[in-house]
Amino acid sequence: MPITQRRIRAPLSYADQKLYAESPPESVLSDVHFASMVGVLNQMEELSTFASSIFKSLNSETEELRKRMAVAGERTAALVHQLPLVDAQVSSLSVDQLLSFDSVTVAHADPPCTAKFRLTAETLPPSLRAHLDSSEVSPPPDFSAVESALSPEQREQLASGLSA
């Protein structure tokens, strides 16, 4: 959530000067005090409006995080559900089979949850999204110099590793 500064005027700037400008001399002090109290009440109204908008923003971010945590909890539960299967498969393998990853096959059980979580610009909280869209964020580095230093075999290994 971005930090926002809001300006609140002085109490007497809220009150109408007619409240104390035409007052008789004996009541000027009490009328100015009354005008100041009206200004303080207006300041409190503005502060409560600002606080309300801040709390609404916090509530929306909290609700979004709650949904994301629920999805993460479902995914974790699915992994815990599959853990006995994986453990049984791994326990039944010999050391040689464990060292050669080609022979390992684990039965895949569909997770009980259907929701999928992807980290995209739409799933980011508004504060992070605003920060990443900011002009202050530097672009990703150019790796063309690193890629040119790699041998063709290394490039093929890197490409096959990324596609897998």
N, C-alpha and C positions, 0 to 999 in steps of 0.2 A: 504494500500500500504506500503510495508516494506521500511524502511529508508535504503538507500544504500550510502555508502561513496565511492567516486571515487577520485583517485589521479591524479592530474594534475602536470606535471613536470615544472621545472623552464623554463623561456623563452629561455635561451641560450642553453638548452639541446635539443631543437628542431632543431636548426640551425646547419648546417654543419660547422665544424671548418675550413674547407677550405676557407670559406667566409672571414675570418679575420686572419687566422694563417700565411698565406704567403703574407700578405699585407705589403706595404712599410710603414715605421714608420710614415710618415705624414698622412696616411689615415687609420691607425689602429682604431682610435677612431670612425670614421664614419662607418667603416666596422663592428665593434662590435655593434654599435647602429643599423645598418641595420640588423644584425643577430638577435639582441634582438627583433626588430620589427617583423621579420619573426616568431620568437618564440611566440610572443604575438598573432599574427594572428592564429598560430596553436592552441594555448590555446583557443582562441575564437571558433575555429572550433570544438574542443573537447567539450567545454561547450555547444555549440548549439546542438551537437549530444546528449549529456546527457539530456539536457532540452527537446529535441524532444521525447526521449524515455519516460521521466517522463510524458509529456503531453499526449502521446499516451496511457499510462497506466491510467491516470486520465480520459481520454475520454472513454476508455472501461468500467471503473468502473461507470462513470456517465451514460453511455448508459444502463448498466445493472440496475442501480438504477431507471432510467427513466422507463424501462419496468416494474419493480416491482411496481413502483408507479402507473403506468397505470392499472395494475391488481388490486391493492388496491383501486383505484378509481372506477373501474368497480364493485368490490365487495360492496363498500360503496353505489354506486348508486342502486345496487340490493336491499340492505337493506333498503334504503330510499324508494324504490319502494314498498317494502312489509310492511312498517311501517303503512300505513292507514288500511291495512287488520288486522294487529295485534292489532292496537288501537281499531278498531271496535269490534273485538272478545273480547278483555279484557273489554271494556266498557259495553258490554252486559252481563257480568257475575256478579253474586251477590258476596257479601263479603265471604259467606260460600264456594262458588265455587272457589273463588280465593285462599282461604286458603287450599283447598284440590287440589293438583296439578294433581290428577288423572283425573279430569273431564275437564281439559283444553285441547281443541283441536284447533289448528290454521291451517287454510287452507294454504297450502304451494304453493306459485307461483314460477315457475322456474325463476331464475334470468335471465336478458337479456344477461349477459355475459356468455361465455362458458369457459373462461380461469380459471384454478384452480391454486391456489398458495399453495405450500407446502414448508416448511422450511427444506431443506435437504442440504447435503454437496455440491450438484451441484448448488443449487440456492444461496449459500452464495457468497459474493464478494471475489475475490482472496485474499485480505489482511486478511479477517477473516478466510478463509479456511486455509491459511498458518499458522495463529496463532493457530488455533485449532489442526492442524496436528503436531505442534511443540512438542518437547519432554519436554518443560517447562510447558505444561498444565498438571495438575494433573488429574488422573483418577477419575471417580465418586466414592463417598464413598460407603462402604459396609454397607448395612442396615440389614444384617442378625441378628445382636444383637437386633435391634429394633423389627424385625419381630418375634423373639423368645419370646419377652416379651409380645406380644399380645395374647389375649385369642382366642380360636377357633372362637367364634362368631365375634370378631372384625376382624379377618382375612377374614371371609366370607363377612362381610360388605365391607371391603376394596376391596376384589376381585370383588364383584358385582358392586361396585362404579367405578372401573377401566374398567370393561367390558361394562358399559353403555355408 
